[in-house]
Amino acid sequence: MSIVTYNNRSVRNVSAVPGAARSLVHIKTLTASSSATLTFLHGSSDVVFDSTYPIYRFVYTSMHPSAQRIHSFQATTDGTNYNTTVTSTAFGVYHAESGGDDSGDNNFPTAGPDTGQDQAQGTAFQSLMSFGSNISDNDSAFSGQLIIFNPSSTTFVKHFMSDLNFYGGSNYSQRSQHAGYFNTTSAITGIQFKLLNDGNYDSGTIKLYGIKDS
């Protein structure tokens, strides 16, 4: 696929430029099927999650839980235990099909921080959904992305940013944004996703990409 760029002097097809538009490299796709967890571990099942790339991007598409649960993730430094120390922040905005908030009380989206979904030096799985969730209806699902920066560093903490949207059972759109860091100077070697308070991912995909330096 080629990408066309514009400026005030020309139009060009960047596919003709060596190396252009080739910085995003697909590594692995996991497809949910009544899955309790979805795990990307370096060196397992062709997963690459080391110094090969400075940035890693997870993309989730039409993820459908079996029950009303919250999407979450954690990291491992030893390949077994997903309990790395996290400090994080959370923000959400939601808007109902009726034109109001989730109760239909006004005509404006409701937005704000969600202190119930952040952590301060915690080791629990990090929530990626603000204000809880209600997405078990047959036609409901969530999509979005998680970006992790320089996970193989043995000098710095590891920053992450998540942005997702879901269609809830109460007929509203909710956007959830989370960010933070894993407070460790050990290399992170894997990421695991699961639903808080049990439950399975009935369907959907999570794709892992590496982003090159140039």
N, C-alpha and C positions, 0 to 999 in steps of 0.2 A: 504494500500500500504506500502510495506517495503522499507527501504533505506539501501543500502549496502555501508559500509565504508571500506577503505583500509589503511593500514600502512605497514611499512617494515617487520612486523612480522605476521600479521594476516589479515583475512577478516572476518567481522561479520555482521550479520543482526541486525540492531539497533531496529527493531520492537520487538525483544525479550527483550529489555531493558525497564523496567517499566518507563513510562513517556517520553521516547525518541520519537522524531519526532512528538510530540503532542502539540507544543507550539502555532501553528497557528489555531485559532478557527473561523470558519465561523459564521458570525452574521446575515447578511442580503444581499439579492440580489435584485437590482432594474433593471427591463428590460424596456428600452426606447421604446416608441411607440408614435411618434409625441409629445414628451414631451418637454415642455418649460423649466422645471427645474427637477432636480432629487435631493431629499432632504433626508438626514439621520439625524433624530432628536431623541435624547435620550428619551426613554419612549414612542415613537410613532411607531406603527406598528412593535413591537418587536425589535426595534433598541436599542442596548446597546452602549453608548458612554460616559462613566464616569470612575471612578477609578477602575473599574473591571479589566481593562488592562492598562499597562503603555504605550503601543504603539498600534496605529491603522493603518491598511493598507487598502487602497481602490485600487481595481484592475479594470481597464476598458478594455473591450474586444470588438473589432470591432465596435466601436462607429461611427455611420454615421450621420452627420448633414444634415439638409434639404437644407442648403445654405452655402456659403463660410463664415464661422464664426470661431471664436476663442473659444476654450474650456477654461473655467475659474471656479473658486470656491471662496467661502467666508465662514466665520464662524459666529456663533451666540453665545452670552453669555446669552441671555434672552429668547431664543426659538422663537423669532419673527423677529428681525432685523438682517440681515446678512451684517454687516458693521464694523467688528472688525478691529482695526488699524493694518496695515501690513507694514513691511519693508522687501524687497525681492531683489533677483538678478536673472538674466536670462541668459542662454547660449544656443546656437543652432548650429547644424551642418547639412548640407544637401548635397545630391549628386544625380545627375540625372541618369536616365537609360542610357542616351547617353554616360556616363562616365565623364561628366563635371559638372559644377555647374548648377543652374536652368536655365541659359541662354545658356548652352553648350559651354561656352567660354574657358574652360580649362579642364584638365584631373585630377583635384584634388578636393576633397570635400572642401566646403567653411564652415568655422567655426568662431565663435566669440561671444562676449557678445552682448546682445540685450537690450540696455538701454531704448528702447521704451516699454518694457514689464515688467519693474520692478517698484517698488513703494518705496517711502521714507515717512513713516508715513501716508500712504494713507488708505482710507476706501472703495475704489472701489473693485469690484470683481477682483481677481488676475488672470491674464492671465497665462495659462499653455502651450502656444504655442509660440515659438520664431519665429521672422521674418514673422508674420502673418500666414494665412492659406488659403488653396485652396483645399478643400477636399469634394466637393459636387458631384463629378462624381459618377456614379452608383457603381463602384467597389472600391471606395476610403473609407478609414476609419482610425481611430487611436486606438492604444492600449497602455497601460502603467500602471503606478501606482503612488499613492500619499501616503506618510507616514507622520503621525502626532504623535509627541512625547508628552506624558504626558499631554493630553488636560485638565484634571481635576485639575491640579495644581493650587493652590491659592497663590503660592510663586513666581514662575518663569514664564517668557514668554513661548510661545508655539512654538516650532520649527516644520518646515515642509520641506519635500523634494519631488519633483515630477520629474518623468522621463517617457517620452512617445515618441512614434514614429508614424508618419503617412505617408501614401502614398498619395501624392498630385496629383491634377488634371493635373499638368504639368509634370507628370511622374517622380517624384523624391521622395527619402526617406529623411525624416527630423526627426532628433532626437532633442527633446527639453528638457532641464533640468532647473528646477526652484527650488529655495530654499529661505527660509526666516523665519520670526517669526511673530506671532501675539503678538503685544506689549500690553498685558493685563495680570494682575494677577487674573482676574476672570476666573472661569472654563468655558471652551468652551463646549457647550452642543449639537452642531449640525453643520453639513457641508452641503452646498448646491452647486450643480454644475449647470451651465447654459452656453449658448453660448452668447458671447458679441455681441451687436448690434442686438439682437433678433434672431429668428430662433429656430428650434426645433431639438432635437435628434430624428431622424427617427427610429433608431434601435440600438441594442447593449446592453451590460449589465455593471453595476457597482456592484462589490461585496465588502462588508465590512468584514474585519477580525480583530480580536483582537489577540495581541501577548502576551503570558504569560511571567511573569518574569523568570520562569524556567519550 
